[in-house]
């Protein structure tokens, strides 16, 4: 008869054998897995290094292109805008690029007629009625028949600003222009970054990304309405940071059958190339050759120029 001690010794031997088998099997399996993982890590490391090399190459290429655009600007722009009067407008998101655009315009020998920074309040639908009243109250007696017959404050105010800032027939007295600007500045709708000293042959609107808050659709359409009124009054070029995003002013203008044939657009003003092209676009806009430039769909990299 098998006693209890025999059962204990037998079971102990079985469990020891299982434990030894698990240890030996796991050790062998871990070796294969470890080798495979090491190979994968090594491959991923090599791939990541290749990606880093590509990124560094692309960054160097972009830097070279930007340096080239800056270096060639004096030769390419020399006297292209000899004395032509250019007004600078900017939205809050476009203010950071104004100085560089001015540099390109002055390199082309343009006369900067003034610099106006629009405030968020100008595009805010909450101030529509106030903006509409301000347009009618600020309208000089010498400027007649310029305000749209509707209740859109942005359209009315944009029409008034276009009338006093761009060339107008009959000419608007500089005192009337400054009176209108003072009225809008005092109510927080704009800032005069550089005094307006004369009317302009062309306006350049510089914009950044579109608005994204809950009132974004109406705010972004307000920028398009501003461009529309300046287009009706004279020449305007719109330079933005891209043509992407819902409500982007460049995309909206390029998609409008009427405005796309009248207004020039640039979609990469955040780069030296874009700012160089903006100056060339102004040249062509004054000459009656509007176009769409940059890297967006349907745009050409550079406008055609004549000596």
C-alpha positions as CSV (number, residue, x, y, z in Angstrom):
1,X,0.0,0.0,0.0
2,X,1.3,3.4,-1.0
3,X,1.6,5.7,2.0
4,X,1.0,9.4,2.2
5,X,4.8,10.2,2.2
6,X,5.1,8.6,-1.2
7,X,2.3,10.8,-2.6
8,X,4.0,14.0,-1.2
9,X,7.3,13.0,-2.7
10,X,5.7,12.2,-6.1
11,X,3.7,15.4,-6.3
12,X,6.8,17.5,-5.3
13,X,8.8,15.9,-8.1
14,X,6.0,16.6,-10.6
15,X,5.8,20.3,-9.6
16,X,9.6,20.6,-9.7
17,X,9.7,19.2,-13.2
18,X,7.0,21.6,-14.3
19,X,8.9,24.5,-12.8
20,X,12.1,23.5,-14.4
21,X,10.4,23.1,-17.8
22,X,8.8,26.5,-17.6
23,X,12.0,28.2,-16.7
24,X,13.9,26.5,-19.5
25,X,11.1,27.2,-22.1
26,X,10.7,30.8,-21.1
27,X,14.4,31.4,-21.3
28,X,14.6,30.0,-24.8
29,X,11.5,31.9,-25.9
30,X,12.7,35.2,-24.3
31,X,16.0,34.9,-26.3
32,X,14.1,34.7,-29.6
33,X,11.8,37.5,-28.7
34,X,14.6,39.7,-27.4
35,X,16.5,39.1,-30.6
36,X,13.5,40.1,-32.7
37,X,12.8,43.2,-30.6
38,X,16.4,44.3,-30.9
39,X,16.2,43.9,-34.7
40,X,13.0,46.0,-34.8
41,X,14.3,48.7,-32.6
42,X,17.5,48.9,-34.6
43,X,15.4,49.2,-37.8
44,X,13.2,51.9,-36.4
45,X,16.2,53.8,-35.2
46,X,17.7,53.8,-38.7
47,X,14.3,54.8,-40.2
48,X,14.0,57.7,-37.7
49,X,17.5,58.9,-38.5
50,X,16.6,58.9,-42.2
51,X,13.5,61.0,-41.4
52,X,15.5,63.4,-39.4
53,X,18.0,63.8,-42.3
54,X,15.1,64.5,-44.7
55,X,13.6,67.1,-42.4
56,X,17.0,68.8,-41.9
57,X,17.5,68.8,-45.7
58,X,14.0,70.3,-46.2
59,X,14.6,73.0,-43.6
60,X,18.0,73.8,-45.2
61,X,16.2,74.0,-48.6
62,X,13.5,76.3,-47.2
63,X,16.1,78.6,-45.6
64,X,18.1,78.7,-48.8
65,X,14.9,79.7,-50.8
66,X,14.0,82.4,-48.3
67,X,17.6,83.7,-48.4
68,X,17.5,83.7,-52.2
69,X,14.2,85.7,-52.2
70,X,15.6,88.3,-49.8
71,X,18.8,88.6,-51.8
72,X,17.2,88.9,-55.2
73,X,14.5,91.4,-54.1
74,X,16.5,94.6,-54.7
75,X,17.4,93.6,-58.3
76,X,13.9,92.3,-59.1
77,X,11.9,95.1,-57.5
78,X,14.1,98.1,-58.3
79,X,11.8,101.0,-59.3
80,X,8.9,98.7,-60.0
81,X,6.7,101.0,-58.0
82,X,8.5,104.2,-58.5
83,X,6.5,106.7,-56.5
84,X,3.3,104.7,-56.6
85,X,1.1,105.3,-53.5
86,X,0.3,102.2,-51.5
87,X,-1.9,102.0,-48.4
88,X,-1.4,99.1,-45.9
89,X,-4.4,97.6,-44.2
90,X,-4.1,94.7,-41.7
91,X,-6.3,92.4,-39.7
92,X,-5.2,91.6,-36.1
93,X,-3.9,88.2,-37.2
94,X,-1.9,89.8,-40.1
95,X,-0.1,92.6,-38.1
96,X,3.0,90.6,-37.6
97,X,3.8,90.6,-41.4
98,X,3.2,94.2,-42.2
99,X,6.8,95.5,-41.6
100,X,8.3,92.9,-43.9
101,X,5.8,93.7,-46.6
102,X,6.6,97.4,-46.2
103,X,10.2,96.6,-46.7
104,X,9.5,94.9,-50.0
105,X,7.3,97.7,-51.2
106,X,9.9,100.4,-50.3
107,X,12.5,98.2,-52.0
108,X,10.3,98.6,-55.1
109,X,10.4,102.4,-54.5
110,X,6.7,102.7,-53.5
111,X,5.4,105.6,-51.5
112,X,3.6,104.3,-48.3
113,X,0.5,106.4,-48.1
114,X,-0.4,105.2,-44.6
115,X,-0.8,102.1,-42.4
116,X,-4.2,101.2,-40.8
117,X,-4.6,98.3,-38.4
118,X,-8.2,97.1,-38.1
119,X,-9.3,95.9,-34.7
120,X,-11.4,92.8,-33.8
121,X,-14.3,95.2,-33.0
122,X,-14.5,96.2,-36.7
123,X,-15.5,92.6,-37.7
124,X,-17.5,91.8,-34.6
125,X,-21.3,91.5,-35.5
126,X,-22.2,92.7,-32.0
127,X,-21.2,96.2,-33.0
128,X,-23.0,96.2,-36.4
129,X,-25.5,98.9,-35.5
130,X,-22.9,101.1,-33.9
131,X,-20.6,100.7,-36.9
132,X,-23.4,101.6,-39.3
133,X,-24.3,104.8,-37.3
134,X,-20.6,105.8,-37.2
135,X,-20.4,105.5,-41.0
136,X,-23.3,107.9,-41.5
137,X,-22.3,110.3,-38.8
138,X,-18.6,110.4,-40.0
139,X,-19.5,110.9,-43.7
140,X,-17.9,114.2,-44.9
141,X,-20.1,116.5,-47.0
142,X,-17.5,116.3,-49.8
143,X,-18.0,112.5,-50.1
144,X,-21.4,111.7,-51.6
145,X,-23.1,108.6,-52.9
146,X,-20.6,106.2,-51.5
147,X,-22.4,104.3,-48.8
148,X,-24.4,101.1,-49.6
149,X,-28.1,101.3,-49.0
150,X,-28.5,98.5,-46.4
151,X,-28.0,97.8,-42.7
152,X,-24.6,96.2,-42.9
153,X,-22.2,98.2,-40.7
154,X,-19.1,96.6,-42.1
155,X,-20.1,97.4,-45.7
156,X,-21.0,101.0,-44.9
157,X,-17.8,101.7,-43.0
158,X,-15.6,99.9,-45.5
159,X,-17.2,101.9,-48.3
160,X,-16.5,105.1,-46.4
161,X,-12.9,104.2,-45.6
162,X,-12.3,103.2,-49.2
163,X,-13.7,106.5,-50.4
164,X,-11.4,108.6,-48.2
165,X,-8.3,106.4,-48.4
166,X,-8.1,105.5,-52.1
167,X,-8.0,107.9,-55.0
168,X,-11.5,109.4,-55.4
169,X,-13.2,111.6,-58.0
170,X,-13.6,114.4,-56.9
171,X,-10.5,114.2,-54.6
172,X,-11.2,114.0,-50.8
173,X,-9.5,116.6,-48.7
174,X,-6.8,115.2,-46.4
175,X,-8.5,116.9,-43.5
176,X,-11.7,114.9,-44.2
177,X,-9.7,111.7,-44.4
178,X,-8.1,112.3,-41.1
179,X,-11.4,113.3,-39.5
180,X,-13.0,110.0,-40.6
181,X,-10.0,108.0,-39.3
182,X,-10.0,109.9,-36.0
183,X,-13.7,109.0,-35.5
184,X,-13.1,105.3,-36.1
185,X,-10.0,105.3,-33.9
186,X,-11.7,107.0,-31.0
187,X,-14.4,104.2,-31.0
188,X,-11.8,101.5,-31.0
189,X,-12.4,100.2,-34.6
190,X,-8.9,100.8,-36.0
191,X,-5.4,102.1,-35.2
192,X,-3.4,104.4,-37.4
193,X,0.1,102.8,-37.3
194,X,1.4,105.4,-39.8
195,X,-0.3,108.6,-40.6
196,X,-2.1,108.8,-43.9
197,X,-0.4,111.6,-45.9
198,X,-2.1,111.1,-49.2
199,X,-4.7,109.0,-51.0
200,X,-3.5,105.7,-52.4
201,X,-3.6,104.1,-55.9
202,X,-3.8,100.7,-54.3
203,X,-4.5,99.1,-51.0
204,X,-2.8,96.0,-49.6
205,X,-4.7,94.0,-47.0
206,X,-2.5,91.7,-44.9
207,X,-4.4,88.9,-43.1
208,X,-3.4,85.9,-41.0
209,X,-5.6,82.8,-40.1
210,X,-9.3,83.3,-40.1
211,X,-11.4,83.7,-36.9
212,X,-12.4,80.4,-35.2
213,X,-14.7,81.5,-32.3
214,X,-18.5,81.1,-32.3
215,X,-18.9,84.3,-34.4
216,X,-16.3,83.2,-36.9
217,X,-18.5,82.8,-40.0
218,X,-19.7,86.4,-39.7
219,X,-16.3,87.8,-38.8
220,X,-14.7,86.1,-41.7
221,X,-17.4,87.3,-44.1
222,X,-16.8,90.8,-42.8
223,X,-13.2,90.7,-44.1
224,X,-14.5,89.7,-47.5
225,X,-17.0,92.6,-47.4
226,X,-14.2,95.0,-46.6
227,X,-12.3,93.8,-49.6
228,X,-15.4,94.0,-51.8
229,X,-15.9,97.7,-50.9
230,X,-12.3,98.6,-51.6
231,X,-12.4,96.7,-54.9
232,X,-15.4,98.8,-55.9
233,X,-13.6,102.0,-55.0
234,X,-10.2,101.1,-56.6
235,X,-7.4,98.6,-56.5
236,X,-6.7,96.1,-53.7
237,X,-4.3,93.2,-53.2
238,X,-4.9,90.7,-50.4
239,X,-2.0,88.8,-48.9
240,X,-2.6,86.1,-46.3
241,X,-0.7,83.3,-44.6
242,X,-2.5,80.5,-46.6
243,X,-5.6,79.7,-48.6
244,X,-6.7,77.0,-46.1
245,X,-9.2,76.9,-43.4
246,X,-12.9,77.6,-43.2
247,X,-13.5,81.3,-43.8
248,X,-10.1,82.0,-45.2
249,X,-10.3,85.3,-47.0
250,X,-8.0,84.3,-49.9
251,X,-10.0,81.1,-50.4
252,X,-13.3,83.1,-50.3
253,X,-12.0,85.6,-52.8
254,X,-10.7,83.0,-55.2
255,X,-14.0,81.2,-55.1
256,X,-16.0,84.3,-55.9
257,X,-16.6,84.7,-59.7
258,X,-16.6,88.5,-59.6
259,X,-13.9,89.2,-57.0
260,X,-11.4,86.7,-58.3
261,X,-11.3,88.6,-61.6
262,X,-10.6,92.0,-59.9
263,X,-8.7,91.3,-56.7
264,X,-5.1,90.0,-56.6
265,X,-4.3,87.4,-53.8
266,X,-1.1,86.0,-52.3
267,X,-1.4,83.0,-50.0
268,X,2.1,82.8,-48.5
269,X,2.8,86.2,-47.1
270,X,4.5,84.7,-44.0
271,X,7.5,83.8,-46.2
272,X,10.0,86.1,-47.9
273,X,8.9,84.7,-51.2
274,X,5.3,85.6,-50.5
275,X,6.2,89.2,-49.5
276,X,8.3,89.6,-52.6
277,X,5.4,88.3,-54.7
278,X,3.1,90.7,-52.9
279,X,5.1,93.6,-54.1
280,X,5.0,92.2,-57.7
281,X,1.3,91.6,-57.4
282,X,0.9,95.3,-56.5
283,X,2.8,96.2,-59.7
284,X,0.5,94.1,-61.8
285,X,-2.7,95.2,-60.0
286,X,-2.0,98.9,-60.7
287,X,-1.3,97.9,-64.4
288,X,-4.7,96.2,-64.5
289,X,-3.5,92.6,-64.4
290,X,-4.9,91.0,-61.3
291,X,-3.8,87.5,-60.4
292,X,-3.5,84.8,-57.8
293,X,-0.1,83.8,-56.5
294,X,1.5,81.5,-53.9
295,X,1.4,77.8,-53.3
296,X,-2.3,77.1,-53.0
297,X,-4.5,75.3,-55.5
298,X,-4.9,77.2,-58.8
299,X,-2.3,79.8,-57.8
300,X,0.9,80.6,-59.7
301,X,4.2,81.0,-57.9
302,X,5.1,84.3,-59.5
303,X,3.3,86.9,-61.5
304,X,4.4,87.6,-65.0
305,X,6.4,90.8,-65.0
306,X,7.7,93.2,-67.7
307,X,11.0,95.1,-67.6
